[in-house]
Amino acid sequence: MRVSTYKNKITPTGEFFPCYLSGHAIRHQLADGVIDELWTTVLLLQQDTTLLVWITIDLIGLNRDWTNHLKHTIASKYNIPNSNINIAFIHTHAAPEYEKVNFFGGAGVVNGYMDFVFSQTMNAVDNAFETEFTEVNAYSKKIEIAGCYGNRNGISKPSDKIFQTVEFRNGEKVIAGFFVIACHSTVLGPQNLKVSSDLAGHIAQQLYHRWGIYPITMIGAAGDMSNRFYRKGNDIDELNRITKDIMEQYDTITNDEKPEIKKCKINTWVFSETYYPNAIEKQQQYNKILNKVNNAKSFDEKKVYTSALAIAKKGLELKPFHLLLECTLIDFGEIRIFTIPAELFARFGIEIKNAMNCKCPVLWGYSNYNVGYLGNREDYGDSFETASSDIPMGTSEVIVKQIIEFINQNKEE
């Protein structure tokens, strides 16, 4: 395998600052500073005749039209199939808005900012192609993190606390790499008014200090995962504390594995269904969430249900909801990656990774765009993630069952 990597800065400055930060309906103020830089990071991988382009952008989200345009531009320029390109985002709740009207119906992106991100990303792709590709071997490390994050709907509910890295090394030198974590980057609360890549970005920065290169970030099944039950604050001090704790645990790993890289096989899977909302059910949904906001027992509870209420208010418009999942299974043999444009609950990520049955199984969420949460049947409508959902109860289980069947049919034995 040969790799090349490059990154460009996308921190909003000049005409793009101040900006609104995305992710919390309860926050309405403009940003007033910057904690750390935001990046668009590109990793090119060539295995035999197969070339892949992986991109991580330090934003809360991306829309499908934008990523399709970027994919088409890359595919046309470098003669690469669209299915070989994955454009993901880290889902930090302290980055600039990316839509003209934000997810909750409020003020959106600063004019021209997403054009700037597009240009910076294409420049990073171009520079990665112009940089000499280096022959590498893959080395994997993983550890189950304790005491930092878990299921945010109940400390005893299913959680995926596996933190995993893959280094691409030439000899002892790390040429490129990626890491996987299933946790929301919501350590910084809505009181924060400073731009930040939050937890995912701070871990990437720590790996940069260790490796000498900036990694690709892969967020796993983080739909119901956060530091909610472990936090001691919601500011930069807490962000530094939890990052330090995670990395100290990671640094205790003494051995790594060398997964065998085989000829890359790529298969795509699509789920498409349109749902038509019921007016009575949507009004009941809105009223139920409004009651939870008005009777919230903590700021955290009010924070999340205020966001759910904003979504439920949009649901009263009774627009049909088209659920489109365009997914990819990238199979290197002992490294298998399933990409999905959604926020899966942790137990679904665990089931999908188990189905991959390899040394390094990866569920890569937030890939290319985001359809929202795929939550449990058991607490559907009670968890804030599913409280305002347009996806019928039980749909997630049907989808995951089909994904596992697809993986079993297509993975290389």
C-alpha positions in Angstrom: 0.0 0.0 0.0 1.1 3.6 -0.8 -0.2 6.7 0.9 -0.1 10.5 0.7 -1.6 13.1 3.0 -2.2 16.8 3.2 -4.2 19.2 5.3 -5.4 22.8 5.0 -6.7 25.3 7.5 -10.5 26.2 7.4 -10.7 28.3 10.6 -13.0 31.2 10.0 -11.1 34.5 9.9 -11.4 37.8 8.2 -14.7 38.2 6.3 -15.9 34.8 7.7 -15.7 35.9 11.3 -17.6 36.4 13.6 -19.9 33.5 12.7 -22.6 31.5 14.4 -21.6 28.2 15.9 -23.7 25.2 14.9 -25.2 22.5 17.1 -27.2 24.0 19.9 -30.7 25.5 19.4 -30.3 27.2 22.8 -27.3 29.2 21.7 -28.0 32.4 19.6 -24.9 34.5 20.0 -22.1 35.0 17.5 -18.7 33.5 18.2 -16.2 35.7 19.9 -12.9 33.9 19.6 -11.0 30.8 18.6 -9.8 28.0 20.8 -8.0 25.9 18.2 -7.7 25.7 14.4 -10.1 23.8 12.1 -8.7 21.6 9.3 -9.7 19.8 6.2 -7.5 16.7 6.0 -6.9 14.4 3.0 -5.6 10.9 2.9 -4.9 9.1 -0.4 -4.5 5.3 -0.3 -3.3 3.2 -3.3 -3.5 -0.5 -3.1 -2.6 -2.2 -6.4 -4.8 -0.4 -8.9 -7.3 0.9 -6.4 -7.1 4.5 -5.3 -9.1 5.9 -2.4 -9.6 9.4 -1.3 -10.6 10.0 2.4 -11.4 13.4 3.7 -12.2 14.7 7.2 -13.6 18.2 7.6 -13.7 19.8 11.0 -17.4 20.9 10.9 -20.6 19.7 12.5 -22.0 18.5 9.2 -22.1 18.7 5.4 -25.0 18.5 3.0 -25.3 15.9 0.3 -25.3 18.4 -2.6 -22.1 20.0 -1.4 -20.3 16.7 -0.9 -21.6 15.3 -4.2 -20.2 18.4 -6.0 -16.8 17.9 -4.3 -16.9 14.1 -5.1 -17.7 14.8 -8.7 -14.9 17.4 -9.0 -12.3 15.0 -7.5 -13.6 12.0 -9.5 -13.5 14.0 -12.8 -10.1 15.5 -12.2 -8.4 12.3 -11.1 -10.5 9.6 -12.8 -11.6 8.0 -9.5 -15.0 6.3 -8.9 -17.3 8.2 -6.6 -17.6 5.1 -4.4 -13.8 5.4 -3.7 -14.2 8.9 -2.2 -15.5 9.4 1.4 -16.0 12.9 2.8 -16.7 12.9 6.5 -17.0 15.5 9.3 -16.2 15.3 12.9 -19.5 16.7 14.2 -18.0 19.3 16.6 -20.7 21.5 18.1 -18.3 24.5 18.2 -17.6 25.0 14.5 -19.3 27.5 12.0 -22.7 27.0 10.6 -22.6 25.3 7.1 -26.2 25.8 5.9 -27.9 29.0 4.7 -30.5 28.4 7.4 -29.3 26.3 10.3 -30.7 22.9 11.3 -33.0 24.5 13.8 -34.3 27.1 11.5 -32.1 30.0 12.7 -29.3 32.1 11.3 -26.9 30.1 9.1 -23.5 30.2 7.4 -21.5 33.4 6.6 -21.7 34.0 2.8 -18.8 32.4 1.0 -17.5 30.3 3.9 -18.4 26.9 2.4 -16.9 28.0 -0.9 -13.7 28.7 1.0 -13.9 25.2 2.6 -14.5 23.7 -0.8 -11.5 25.5 -2.2 -9.2 24.6 0.7 -10.3 20.9 0.5 -9.6 20.7 -3.3 -6.2 22.4 -2.7 -5.4 19.8 -0.1 -6.5 17.0 -2.5 -4.3 18.5 -5.3 -1.3 18.8 -2.9 -1.7 15.2 -1.7 -1.6 14.0 -5.3 1.4 16.2 -6.0 3.2 14.8 -3.0 5.2 11.6 -3.6 3.3 8.5 -2.5 5.1 6.4 0.1 5.1 2.7 0.5 3.7 1.7 4.0 2.6 -1.0 6.3 -0.4 -0.7 8.6 -0.2 -1.0 12.3 -3.2 -0.9 14.6 -3.7 -0.2 18.3 -6.9 -0.2 20.3 -8.0 0.2 23.9 -11.3 0.4 25.8 -11.4 3.8 27.4 -12.6 4.0 31.0 -14.2 6.9 32.9 -14.4 9.5 30.1 -17.5 8.9 28.0 -20.3 6.4 27.4 -24.0 6.1 26.6 -25.5 9.5 27.4 -29.1 8.1 27.8 -28.0 5.8 30.7 -24.6 4.9 32.1 -25.5 1.2 32.0 -26.9 1.3 28.5 -24.8 -0.2 25.6 -21.8 1.8 24.8 -18.8 1.5 22.4 -15.7 2.8 24.2 -13.2 1.3 21.9 -10.6 3.9 20.8 -8.6 2.6 17.8 -5.7 4.0 15.7 -4.2 2.8 12.5 -0.7 4.1 11.6 0.7 3.8 8.1 4.4 3.5 8.6 7.5 3.4 6.3 10.0 1.7 8.6 9.6 3.5 11.9 8.3 6.7 10.4 4.5 7.4 10.5 3.5 8.7 7.0 -0.3 8.8 7.6 -2.9 7.4 9.9 -6.5 7.5 11.2 -8.3 7.1 14.5 -11.8 5.9 15.4 -13.8 7.1 18.4 -17.6 6.7 19.1 -18.3 9.9 21.0 -20.0 13.2 20.4 -17.7 16.2 20.3 -19.9 18.1 22.7 -17.6 18.5 25.6 -17.8 22.3 25.2 -21.4 23.4 26.1 -23.7 25.9 24.4 -22.2 28.6 26.7 -19.0 28.3 24.7 -18.8 31.0 22.0 -15.3 30.1 20.7 -14.5 28.1 17.5 -13.1 24.6 18.3 -12.8 21.2 16.9 -13.8 20.0 20.4 -12.9 16.4 21.5 -12.3 14.8 18.1 -10.0 17.6 17.0 -8.1 17.7 20.3 -7.4 14.0 20.0 -6.2 14.5 16.5 -3.9 17.2 17.7 -2.4 14.9 20.4 -1.8 12.2 17.7 -0.2 14.8 15.6 2.3 15.5 18.4 3.0 11.7 18.7 3.1 10.9 14.9 4.3 14.0 13.3 1.3 13.9 10.8 -2.3 14.9 11.2 -4.7 12.0 11.2 -8.0 11.3 9.5 -10.8 11.3 12.1 -13.4 8.6 11.9 -16.4 9.1 14.3 -18.1 5.8 15.0 -21.6 5.0 16.2 -21.8 8.0 18.4 -25.6 8.7 18.3 -26.1 8.1 22.0 -22.4 8.5 23.1 -21.0 11.5 24.9 -19.2 12.5 28.1 -22.5 13.5 29.8 -22.2 11.2 32.9 -18.5 11.8 33.2 -18.1 15.5 32.8 -16.8 17.9 35.5 -17.5 21.0 33.5 -18.3 22.1 29.9 -15.4 24.4 29.1 -11.9 24.3 27.8 -10.5 23.0 31.1 -12.9 20.0 30.8 -11.9 19.5 27.2 -8.2 19.4 28.1 -8.9 17.1 31.0 -10.8 14.5 29.1 -8.4 14.6 26.1 -5.5 14.1 28.5 -7.2 11.2 30.2 -8.0 9.4 26.9 -4.5 9.9 25.6 -2.9 8.7 28.9 -4.9 5.5 28.6 -3.9 5.1 24.9 -0.2 5.6 25.8 -0.3 2.5 28.0 -0.6 0.3 24.9 2.7 -1.5 24.6 2.0 -3.7 21.5 0.4 -3.1 18.1 -1.0 -5.4 15.6 -0.1 -5.6 11.9 -3.3 -6.3 10.0 -2.7 -8.0 6.7 -3.7 -5.7 3.8 -5.3 -7.6 0.9 -6.5 -6.4 -2.5 -9.1 -3.7 -1.7 -12.7 -4.6 -2.5 -15.4 -1.8 -2.4 -19.2 -2.5 -2.5 -22.1 0.0 -2.1 -25.4 -0.4 -0.3 -28.4 1.9 -0.5 -31.5 2.2 1.6 -34.2 4.5 0.3 -37.7 5.1 1.8 -40.1 8.0 2.0 -42.2 8.6 5.2 -45.3 10.8 5.3 -46.0 12.4 8.7 -49.3 12.2 10.5 -50.5 15.6 11.7 -52.0 14.4 15.0 -48.8 12.4 15.9 -46.6 15.3 15.0 -48.5 17.7 17.3 -48.4 15.2 20.1 -44.7 14.8 19.5 -44.2 18.6 19.7 -46.3 18.9 22.9 -44.4 16.1 24.6 -41.1 17.7 23.9 -42.3 21.1 24.9 -43.4 19.7 28.3 -39.9 18.2 28.8 -38.3 21.6 28.0 -40.6 23.3 30.5 -40.0 20.7 33.2 -36.3 20.0 32.6 -34.5 19.0 35.8 -31.0 20.1 34.6 -29.4 22.4 32.1 -28.2 19.4 30.1 -31.7 18.1 29.8 -33.0 21.6 28.8 -30.2 22.0 26.3 -30.9 18.7 24.3 -34.7 19.0 24.4 -34.6 22.6 23.2 -32.8 21.3 20.1 -35.3 18.5 19.8 -38.1 21.0 20.1 -36.7 23.1 17.3 -36.7 20.0 15.1 -40.2 19.0 16.2 -41.5 22.5 15.3 -40.2 22.0 11.7 -41.9 18.6 11.8 -45.3 20.4 12.1 -44.9 21.5 8.5 -45.7 17.9 7.7 -43.2 17.6 4.8 -42.5 14.1 3.5 -39.2 12.7 4.8 -37.0 10.8 2.4 -34.5 8.6 4.2 -31.6 7.9 1.9 -28.6 6.0 3.1 -25.8 5.6 0.7 -23.2 3.4 2.3 -19.9 1.7 1.4 -18.1 -1.4 2.6 -14.3 -0.9 2.1 -12.6 -4.3 2.6 -8.9 -4.6 3.0 -9.1 -8.1 4.5 -8.1 -7.5 8.1 -9.2 -3.8 8.0 -12.9 -3.4 7.1 -14.7 0.0 7.1 -18.4 0.5 6.7 -19.3 4.2 5.9 -22.8 5.5 6.7 -24.3 9.0 6.6 -26.0 8.8 10.0 -25.7 8.9 13.7 -26.2 5.3 14.8 -26.8 4.3 18.4 -23.8 2.5 19.9 -25.3 -0.9 20.0 -25.9 -0.9 16.3 -22.3 0.1 15.7 -21.1 -2.8 17.9 -23.4 -5.3 15.9 -22.1 -4.0 12.6 -18.4 -4.2 13.7 -18.9 -7.7 15.0 -20.4 -8.7 11.6 -17.2 -7.5 9.9 -15.2 -10.2 11.9 -11.7 -8.8 11.4 -8.8 -7.4 13.3 -9.8 -3.8 12.6 -13.5 -3.3 12.0 -14.6 0.3 11.6 -18.0 1.9 11.5 -17.4 5.3 10.0 -20.4 7.5 10.6 -21.1 11.1 9.5 -19.9 10.1 6.0 -20.8 12.5 3.2 -24.0 13.9 4.8 -26.2 13.1 7.8 -29.8 11.8 7.8 -29.9 12.1 11.6 -30.2 9.5 14.4 -30.9 5.8 14.0 -32.1 5.0 17.5 -33.4 2.0 19.5 -36.9 0.6 19.4 -36.8 0.1 23.2 -36.6 3.8 24.1 -38.0 5.3 20.9 -39.6 8.7 21.6 -38.2 8.9 25.1 -34.6 9.6 24.3 -34.1 13.1 23.0 -32.4 11.8 19.8 -35.6 10.0 18.7 -38.1 12.4 20.4 -38.6 14.5 17.2 -37.7 11.8 14.6 -39.4 11.4 11.3 -38.2 7.8 11.1 -40.8 5.3 12.3 -40.0 3.2 15.4 -38.3 -0.1 14.5 -36.8 1.2 11.2 -33.3 1.3 12.7 -33.4 -2.4 13.5 -34.6 -3.2 10.0 -31.8 -1.1 8.5 -29.0 -2.7 10.6 -30.3 -6.2 9.9 -30.0 -5.4 6.2 -26.5 -3.9 6.6 -25.3 -7.0 8.4 -26.7 -9.3 5.7 -25.0 -7.1 3.1 -21.6 -7.3 5.0 -21.9 -11.1 5.3 -22.6 -11.4 1.6 -19.7 -9.2 0.5 -16.8 -9.4 2.9 -13.8 -11.3 1.7 -13.2 -14.6 3.7 
